[in-house]
Amino acid sequence: MKLALAVLSLAACAHAQPVDFTAQDLGLLPGAFGNVALGLNNLDEVVGWNQGPQTQLRAYVWRPGQGISELPPPPGFTESRANDISDTGYIVGGANTGLGTVWSAWRLYQGQYLILPQLPASCSGMMPNAVNNSGEMVGYICPDGGIGTPRAWYYSDATGLIDLTSLGMLTADDINNDGVVTGRSAAGPAYRWSLGTGIELIPFLPGYEDYAQGHAINASGAVAGRSVNAVPGTNAYRPFLSNGPGQAIDLGGISRSFAEGINAQGFVVGSSGTSSTPTRDAWVWTPALVTTRPIEVLVAGLELPASRGRDINNNNKVIASLTYPPHLTSGSVLLTPVAPLGCDSIDFNGDGLFPDNQDLTDFFSVFGGGACSTGSCGDLDFNNDGLFPDNADLEALLRVFGGGACG
């Protein structure tokens, strides 16, 4: 199925400069040896799971100033993982009774667990993906890839469980505070859906029309995800951003790349890599940066590449992993941008002002391409048309001049 709708394209810059972040190590629970961070809220609180001792999975919450603490499994269960946390304190995850047993979906609020019933399905087990400030949840059946057909579901206290697959949705990946859900539709494209409005399909990116999946949705309903060409190749995935009906923007990327998180400002994080290491390189995208740019983490005087950019909150904090974490307790980190996110590429003189009169002066010193004819000024090619810099780039600079879009 192809949607005859407008698609915008922003080409990737092959020489995109990294964006620097500092790292807060999320640490480990006693006896654990691995940390996977999955959810982040606007209070900078993180949830996920630790592994250890042995194969045991243990849900945790990390809070600023308090560090990491374990979330004991719901009564009757021995293992647990936490997948998301809302600003109001709802936490959702899955629990089981050991390796190879069926997952049950849970919601924790004010110390009380709610265990969801199993929806009738050809395979067992339920896992939530996301929760909003009202406690509405979305998730999937068959979390361990068992024999049967995975199914998407929605839950609220008012409606109970709703089977979304019967309504045309194959996955349910995220939900915003207005109850709008995104994921992959049974028809193929990514979608937006809510109880009040039904399903709206998001157009494919050209050449990536096998299927698409919305992985994250923000407060205004903007969706970030991936559009897929199933034919094996370097660029099997392309990250997209849809700010409204009938629109999908290609966020670029020079290899397999997909978006996983979006905040209220429309800033997006994700990962790129190869078929064998698809989440190797974490990246960030903003309207000012124009293209996806790799995330680099400053640790003990070193610049380390980050992997698996999972989420970004309204404070522009990011949860990710470090490919090489020799100075950290765990590989999972909460990242803080060194400079106001989205503006480092136009702070030409490096004085920390984004952008100011001196940056404009520096821009005009090379305007027209005289000093950039050999391609040495790729950072000034804001619209990625290969002209360094021209009138279109000047317009991009003036849109954010004075810091209005960069505070």
Secondary structure, DSSP 4 states (H G I P E B T S, - for coil): -------EE-PPPTTPPPEEEEEEE----TT--EEEEEEE-TTS-EEEEEE-STT-EEEEEEETTTEEEE-PPPTT-SEEEEEEE-TTS-EEEEEESSTTSPPEEEEEETTEEEEPPPPP-SS--EEEEEE-TT--EEEEE-TT--SS--EEEEEETTTEEEESGGGTBS---EE-TT--EEEEBTTSSEEEEETTTEEEEPPPBTTB-SEEEEEEE-TT--EEEEEE--S-STTSEEEEEE-STT--EE---SSEEEEEEE-TT--EEEEEE-SSSTTSEEEEE-TTT-S-EEEEEEETTEEEEEEEEEEE-TT--EEEEESS-TTSSSSEEEEEESS-TT-GGG-TT-SS-TT-HHHHHHHHHSTTSTTTTTSTTGGG-TT-SS-TT-HHHHHHHHHTGGGTTT-
